[in-house]
Amino acid sequence: MQVLFLAAYDAALLLWVPLAILAAIVPSTRRHVMVPLVASLLAAAYEAFMTFVWSPTVFNPIRVDILVAMVALGLVNTFG
């Protein structure tokens, strides 16, 4: 089950890649793709900062924000 959660987390953080490719190849979809694209890119940058900069400086970090980020990304990417 842990592998499934890790795969869903990675997929949510890397969703900006196919959205960026879609926006580059099909210009007519840019208007519909920009909100999920920007949200996914910001979430990926935030999680990279939290993982590589913040977590090493804290003893035993508890990452509750991952749950919040996953729910927010899921809603934006579903309805965006």
HUWOFEN-V386923 format. One line per field, one symbol per residue. phi: phi as a letter, one per 30 degrees, with the letter a starting at -180 (. if undefined). psi: psi as a letter, one per 40 degrees, with the letter a starting at -180 (. if undefined). A space follows every 50 residues. Layout:
phi->???
psi->???
//
This chain:
phi->.ddddddddddddcdddddddddddcddceddcddddddddddddddddd dccdeddcdhdccdddddddddddddddcd
psi->dddddddddddddedddddddddddgdeedddeddddddddddddddddd ddddddehhgihgddddddddddddddde.
//
